[in-house]
C-alpha cells in the first residue's frame, strides 16, 4: 500500500482543510495517509513515506510560517532520493508577488533532497472552493500515478 505523509502549516484553518481534502483524496485512491501539523512533525518522518506532501501558507512578505520554520530547516538536511513529493497551499492574491511564495520555497527544498516532483504545485486563493478541490483531487491522483511508476 502506498504511504502518504502530509505535513501542513495553517493559521486560518485553510491549509488544515486542504490537508484534510488531500487525506480523503489519497484514501479514496487506496493509500495509507498520515496527516500532521508542521510544529508536531519531523522532517525524518518523510523517510517512511512513498509520497511526501507539504501544505503551507506564506507569512508576511513571503516568509516561511514560524511554526514550519524548524521543519523547513530540517527538511534541507534530508536525503529523500526516490520519494515522490508535492507541495500545495493557500494564500491571498492581495500579496501579489508573495502569493504562496512558501509553496515555491518548499518545492525547491524537496528538489534539493533528491525527491521526485510528482505533480505541479497547487496554489489556492484563500479557502478551497469546488474548483480547487478538483485540482487537489487531480494533484493526489498524479502523485499516486507517479509513485506507481505510470
N, C-alpha and C positions, 0 to 999 in steps of 0.2 A: 504494500500500500504506500502511495506517495505521501510523505510527511511534509506539511507546510507549517512554517513558523512565521507568524505575523507579529511585528512589533510596531506599536503606534504611540504617537505623542498627540495629545488632544487637550486644548484649553477650553473650547466652547462645546465640545462633545461631537463636533462634525467628523473628526478623524476616528473617534471611537466608533461612530456609526459606520464610517467607511470600512473599518476593520471588521465590524460585525457583518456587513454586506458581503465582504470577501470571504469571511469564515463560512457563511451559508453557501456561497457560490462553490467554494472548494469542497465542502461536504457533499453538495449535490453532484459533484464530479467524482465522488468516491475517495476523497483524500482524508487523511487524519490531520486535524488542524489544532495548533496551539497558538492562542492569541494573548499577548502580554503587553501591558503598558510599559513604555520605554524606561521609566525610572525603576521598574521591577525586573527588567531583562538584563541579560549579559550577552555581549556580542558572541561569546563562545557557544551560546545556545543554537546558533545557526549551524554549527558543526554537525548536529544531529538531524538536520532537516535536508530534504531534497530541494525544496523551494523556499527561498528567503524573501520576505516582504517587509518593507518599511512603509508605514502610512504616517505622514507628519504634516504639521502646519509650519509656516515660516513666521518667525518672530520679528517684530520691528521692521528694520530696513534690510531684511534678507538674512537675519541671523538664525542659527540653529536654536530651537527652543531649549531653555535652560534644563528642563527635565530629560532632554535627549542628548545633551552635550557629552556626558561621560560615555554613553552608548556609542555615539558618533566617533569619539576619540578612540575607544577600544576597538571598534569595527575596523579602523585603519590598520590594526595590528594583526588581523585575522588572515588566514590563508583559506579561502573558500573556493579554490580551484575545483571546477566540475559542478559546483552548485548552480542552480538556476535562481536568478533574482528578478525582482520587480519593485518599483517604487511608485507610490501614489500619495496624494494628499490634497487637502483643501486649503484655499487661500481666499484673499479678497482682491479682485481685479483693481480696486482703488489704489493699490500699492504699485501699479504699473510694472516697471522692470523687475521689481522684487516679488511679483506674484509667484508663489510656490517655488521660490529660489532654493529652499531647503530640499525639495524633491530632487532638483538637479544636483545639489551637493551630495546627497546620499547615493544617487546614481553613479557619480564619479568615484566615490569611495568603494562602492561594490565592484565597479570595473577594476579598480586597483587591487582588489583582493584576489583577482583571478576568476571570480564568479562570471557566469554567462548570462547576459541580459536576455530574458525570456519574452519580454513584451515592452512596447513603448510605455513610458510613464503616463499615468492618468492624473490630470490636474483638474480639481473640482472648484468651481467658484462658490464659496460659502458652503451651504448644505447640499448634499447629494439629492438631485431631482431624478425623475424617471429616466431621462436620457443618460445621466451619469451612472445610474445603476446598471443600465445596459452596457455602458463602456466598462464598468468594473467586472461585470459578468464575462465579457469578451476578454478582458485582461486576464482573469483567472483561467479561462479556457486556453488561451495562448500559452500561459505559463505551464499548464499541465501537459499540453501537446509538446512543448519544448523539452520538458522533463522526461517525457516518454520517448524522446528521440524522433518525433514526427516532424 
